[in-house]
Amino acid sequence: MAGWSTGDIPDQSGRVAVVTGANSGIGYVTARELARRGARVVLACRSERRGAEAGDRLVTEVPGADVEYARLDLGDLASVREFASRLPYGRLDLLVNNAGVMALPYGTTEDGFERQFGVNHLGHFALTGLLLPVLLRTPGARVVTVSSLMHAVAGIDLTDLNSERRYRRWIAYSRSKSANLLFTHELARRLAAHGADVVAAAAHPGYAATNLQTAGPRMAGRRIAERVMGLGNRLVAQSADAGALPTLYAATAPGVAPDSFTGPSLAGWRGAPVPSWRAPWTVSDPMGQLLWAASERLTGVAYDALGA
């Protein structure tokens, strides 16, 4: 793993990948590098304009790349179901649950969930469950979910998943990122019990410069906070290209272990991908099972392909 870079990505010819939030930042870099190695990549994005522009830009950077845009709004379960039902391929080698929102003002999704929990966790939980049958049919398939070191700030509150009692934007974000890791843990456990060879793994980018940091302050009209975040992106953060390396490693490197968590080497902030520290509550079987049951109830998506 030491010094691992995009040059170490194995040939992806013949493989199909879905990357959520692929129109910018880490998602775009992930999609671009998978396409560069020969994968057919579906850019799953909410905005048709931004998704189409990302596809055009990617083909310019990687001539001959096999990419397509498909609309996916993770804040709308009807959109998630439509996306899954229209995926035209008989195989799915890689699902990268990358899209996310961070520290937004309070709001709800189309289905009434707190927006960060709804988009970052519930939307991806539903998407993975709906795509699970085709993943199980594909030898060596992987599900990689992008979390954050910010998960360490707060664990899941099963009594207030939608922050209805009190909303604090950073706590809600951290809980959604803990949910990403708990989901990966429980999915890996259930896949193993089913005898499936699908690998569920997680990654985080450290501190990478993307539009994620400035979107929340901009939406809230907090101009000073937006400028501070932008300054941090310029002076402290690593590039989106570097931030995508842990995701690409988890998605493509040989021997990636189920329920592994990959991040940057230097204090978790920047550098080549290495195994990352994670909070103990993200490997709790009881918590994983309780969150899973709540997620099935809230989304209406049951993982029937894995049995009871």
LUMKOL-298230 format. One record per residue (C-alpha): residue in one letter; x, y, z. Coordinates in steps of 0.001 Angstrom, whole numbers, padded with zeros to 6 digits, always signed. Each point is the difference from the previous one (the first is absolute). Layout:
N
AXYZ ...
//
This chain:
308
M+000000+000000+000000 A+002955+002349+000611 G+000170+002670-002672 W-003049-001364-001820 S-001140+002266-002850 T-002336-000009-002975 G+002739-001710-001997 D-000622-003091+002152 I-003671-000320-000971 P-000458-003372-001728 D-001541-000247-003446 Q-003755+000589+000247 S-000963-001065-003527 G-003334-001774-000137 R-001054+001301+003421 V-003014+002216+000712 A+000148+002649+002727 V-002596+002363+001448 V+001363+003088+001782 T-002453+002246+001827 G+000739+003710+000096 A+002386-000413-002920 N-000434+003490-001441 S+002675+001631+002180 G+002685-000478+002612 I+000950-003452+001201 G-002854-001659-001875 Y+001125+001483-003294 V+003627-001023+000538 T-001104-003508+000981 A-002115-000334-003144 R+002744+001419-002207 E+002684-002361+001268 L-002254-003054-000253 A-000832+000985-003586 R+003687+000597-000720 R+000622-003644+000922 G-002753-001210-002319 A-003126-000231+002172 R-003425+000939-001284 V-001021+002694+002486 V-003470+001298+000815 L+000091+003567+001347 A-002908-000038+002449 C-000799+003653+000743 R-003006+002064+001012 S+000495+002815-002532 E-000348-000930-003653 R+001963+003077-001074 R+002919-000595+002376 G-000005-003727-000726 A+000100+000561-003765 E+002734+002632+000367 A+002045-002402+002132 G-000381-002693-002651 D+001191+002379-002716 R+002961+001125+002108 L+000942-003582+000819 V+000011-001067-003637 T+002208+003000-000781 E+002468-001094+002682 V-000251-003704-000863 P-000713-000314-003733 G-002024-003100-000736 A-001255-000323+003573 D-003177-002063+000344 V-002164+002201+002215 E-003642+000947+000231 Y-002139+002236+002186 A-003038-001301+001867 R-002134+002118+002294 L+000018-000944+003675 D-001341+002149+002823 L+000904-001716+003262 G-002365+002324+001836 D-002976-001489-001848 L-000660-003727+000404 A-002158-000011-003130 S+003055+001191-001957 V+002154-002692+001620 R-002480-002683-001011 E-000234+001345-003534 F+003783+000076-000370 A+000363-003581+001213 S-002803-001262-002244 R+001516+001640-003099 L+003588-001162+000401 P+000312-001925-003266 Y+002934-002288+000746 G-000090-003634+001019 R+002969+000524+002280 L+001212+002570+002513 D+003586-000405+001129 L+000298+003123+002093 L-002405+002289+001825 V+001693+003075+001474 N-002297+001712+002504 N+001799+003334-000165 A-002591+002786-000187 G-000650+002000+003121 V-000948+003300+001585 M+001739+001636+002966 A-001066+002317+002801 L-003040+001388-001793 P-002692+002130+001615 Y-002859-002135+001257 G-002143-001418-002771 T-001754-003186-000991 T+000098-002296-002997 E-002972-000685-002271 D-000940-002832+002357 G+000221+002113+003156 F+003364-001147+001371 E+002558+002413+001428 R+002017+000873-003071 Q+003485-001143+001024 F-001172-003323+001435 G-002382-000451-002924 V+002501+000663-002787 N+003243-001265+001530 H-001372-003201+001515 L-003597-000881-000849 G+000291+000770-003711 H+003090-002173-000318 F-001518-002736+002166 A-002995-000151-002337 L+002147+000162-003142 T+002270-002831+001143 G-002946-002173+000961 L-001734+000518-003319 L+003193-000787-001930 L+000976-002929+002210 P-001420-002753-002263 V+002203+001054-002925 L+002996+000477+002323 L-000440-003542+001298 R-000077-001318-003571 T+003323+001694-000809 P+003126-001899+001099 G+002273+002098+002184 A-002353+002995+000262 R+000690+002746+002543 V-002005+002646+001825 V+002151+002903+001180 T-001638+002599+002231 V+001723+003316+000631 S-000034+001106+003631 S+002063+002629+001828 L+002281+000330+003018 M-002707+002348+001266 H-001935-003146+000897 A+002050+000033+003219 V-001860+003093+001233 A-003318-001793+000537 G-001478-003474-000112 I-003518-000944-001017 D-002911+001089+002184 L-002594-002678-000722 T-002627+001980+001904 D+000399+003072-002228 L+001270-001120-003394 N-001555+002996-001739 S+001194+002622+002511 E-003570+000948+000846 R+000748+000904+003621 R+002985+002199-000742 Y+001897+000744-003193 R+003711+000803+000030 R+001409-000050-003507 W+003415-001479+000818 I-001379-002598+002405 A-002544-001063-002622 Y+002760-000280-002586 S+002195-002052+002321 R-002885-002332+000828 S-000673-000551-003695 K+003661-000922-000508 S-000145-002408+002956 A-003062-001473-001688 N+002058-000555-003166 L+002524-002049+001978 L-002609-001923+001980 F-001774-000808-003266 T+003268-001304-001479 H+000625-002101+003115 E-003455-001567+000010 L-000063-000499-003765 A+003352-001804+000161 R-001277-002182+002838 R-003164-000931-001900 L+001849-000680-003247 A+002366-002334+001842 A-002900-001828+001648 H-001589-000427-003439 G+003239-001379-001430 A+000193+002789-002595 D+003309+001157-001434 V-001113+003636-000254 V+002389+002190+002014 A-001463+002888+001993 A+002708+002497+000951 A+000250+003669+000975 A+002394+002870-000619 H+000481+003637+000865 P+001899+002788-001790 G+001564+001774+002960 Y-000160+003746-000561 A-000438+000426-003735 A-000921+003186-001828 T-003473-000421-001480 N-003179+002067-000128 L-001364-002027+002943 Q+001554+002348+002563 T-001431+003227-001397 A-003504-001162-000984 G-001453+000052+003517 P+001182+003511+000959 R-001100+001286-003410 M-003512-001439+000433 A-000243+001552+003478 G+001253+003382-001178 R+003004-000262+002347 R+002470+001874-002170 I+002864+000113+002506 A-000236-003742+000603 E-000069-000579-003758 R+003166+002061-000421 V+001744-001804+002868 M-000865-003373-001528 G+001210+001167-003393 L+003251+001234+001523 G+000496-003348+001731 N-000515-001771-003312 R+002726+002123-001595 L+002564-000055+002816 V-000444-003272+001906 A-001981-002547-001980 Q+001425-002479-002457 S-001380-000117-003518 A-003097-001938-001018 D+002311-002239-002036 A+001900-000935+003155 G-003188-000240+002050 A-001423-002575-002407 L+002905-002428+000488 P-001466-001809+003056 T-003282-000554-001855 L+001809-001257-003088 Y+002135-002300+002126 A-003046-001487+001754 A-001722-000359-003377 T+002784-001632-002000 A+002997-001232+001983 P+000391-003776+000310 G-000737-001505+003392 V-002100+002803+001488 A-001614-001484+003114 P-003725+000164+000746 D-000866+002773+002467 S+003405+001648-000477 F+000308+003780+000302 T+002638+001716-002132 G+001212+003579+000352 P+003063+002225-000519 S+003240-000892+001772 L+000976+003310+001631 A-002149+000335+003128 G-002992-000958-002118 W+000173+003349-001810 R+002116-000552-003092 G+002340-002427-001684 A-000096-003486-001499 P-002814-002368+001021 V+000454-002118+003142 P-002321-001758+002481 S-001801+002687+001987 W-001020+000254+003636 R-003740-000171+000663 A-002125+000571+003074 P-000988-003144+001923 W-003704+000650-000424 T+000358-000528-003753 V+000859-003684+000479 S-002798-000792+002445 D-002134-002931-001153 P-003022+000988+002153 M+000110+003624-001213 G+000468-001117-003582 Q-003021-002274+000196 L-002175+002676+001592 L+000985+002617-002583 W-000616-002545-002770 A-003504-000764+001277 A-000802+003706+000271 S+001365+000643-003494 E-002126-002760-001513 R-003062+001387+001751 L+000632+003605-001051 T+000909-000717-003637 G-002278-002978-000622 V+002973-001808-001581 A+000620-003501+001346 Y+003119-001966-000882 D-001977-003126-000882 A+002839-001370-002124 L+001987-000588+003205 G-002800-001968+001661 A-001291+000525+003510 
//
